Amino acid sequence: MKYIFITGGVVSSLGKGLTSGALGALLETRNLKVRIQKFDPYLNVDPGTMSPFQHGEVYVLDDGAETDLDLGHYERFTHGKLSRFNNLTSGQIYEHVLQKERRGDYLGKTVQVIPHVTNEIKARMYAAGEGVDVLITEIGGTVGDIEGLPFLEALRQFSLEVGKNNVIFIHVTLLPYLRAAGELKTKPSQQSVAKLREIGIQPDILVCRTEQPMTDDMRQKLSMFCNVEQKAVIEEMDVRHSIYELPLMLAQEGMDKLVVEKLGIDASESDMSAWNSIVRRLISPKGGECKIAVVGKYIDLQDAYKSIYESLAHAGVGNDCKVRVLRVDSESIEKDGAASHLEDVDGILIPGGFGDRGIEGKILAAKYARENRIPYFGICLGMQIAVIEYARDVLGLDGANSTEFNDNTLYPVITIMDEQKDIVDKGATMRLGSYECKLIDGTKAIAAYGEPVIHERHRHRYEFNNAYRKRLEEAGLRIAGVNPKRDLVEIVEVVDHPWMVGVQFHPEFQSKPSKPHPLFCAFVGKALERAKSKK
Ligand code: GLN
């Protein structure tokens, strides 16, 4: 069992998550079994209660854990599925330690960061690695953060316990480019490594994020001041087209070779053919292009709909086409009308969301898609929006709504689930994680999946109201998938439409570049047809 720890220096947003994912991908190309996990030093128990402004998307796992969006990168870059044990926060550690203290488990001792908190972190490390060859652990935040100290201390102790030849530390750092001086600077990286060494951690590999190529001189300097072999100073330039170029770039720098050497792993040579073909399809697709509008309320935030944007790119790989994404603010549709924003798009996607801001704009977008026969993909809230729109405009149920947005609506076509009614706590209390869904014959959904039973991840409190099922079906809104145990409607489709599909779950959490999601592929395929027919 081998361990890789990835820390970050100088600034946040260095792309440590992507580097971790890409390294995992590289090791898998050498036939190693890899798992990647993240330790987040903040005090929230999980990011499930954080706003997209604070934290970007909340990524949901099969087991229902609400996790950091970096776990999305890990699952997209590698093959294994992750569990709630793969995203540890200080909040979870302290919650656990304090419960033990209240139970009296510490037998009268003073409870302290060292050893009680650090022991808990180490215990989680030992448990997380079972069944894999290499466990990669990314530490959130930046070296020097006060809240990160217990984690680094625990990892230092851990590396001593499991033997130093079984562990490597990789430090991802930034070489800022000073335009006035016309050069890259190494000093911040030197200081960041000095900070790590103060705690007793000597990095084995330095990954240098940079906009400009490094010179040999700089490699030498970094090697000497940071006490890292020269060949272990790795350059990581900004990717040019896509994040999926990263495994290829790191392979070119010899990263995987270096890692297996340093860990003493006897691994096969790497086979990059799958990644080469993914990147070829992303950079120079052969099958034309289409334009998809994502209508949401966090369109200025890079990370709020991360997995949605990634899944669209994967569907581009699947269809060998370019997918251009137009981010449309639903509130601006309320102001200007749908046509002015959506006139020239080939597909409209409405992602998940909470709260009533921008809802009416999304309903207008769904109406526009239905009336103009534009492919429409509604995800979670986007499915609920499609149902509300159909009820209002086709069934004539004026003011139909979800009780999330109007508790007094005469036609609650979307309502709170029974088991949700009495819940007051916000954390980890939604309908979360993977549920079975049975697909109905003759639907677009079953045509896309090509199998009758699927499993998809959920994160919601409201659901399709079965009291309206019959009327909506008679009016042409077909139920295409149900949860068999509880008869919950999971997929709806407009019968008289080229492709208007809404799903109560989040397919974007199961799409990978190596295995694009069938619904995203079908949606983009239809958008591509539309784009071609316009020519
Ligand atoms: N707000 C809706 C609900 O709770 C949709 C949630 C979502 O889109 N993830 O049911």
Residues whose N, C-alpha, C, O or C-beta is under 5 A from the ligand:
A	BS01	LIG	G352 G353 F354 I379 C380 L381 R459 H460 R461 Y462
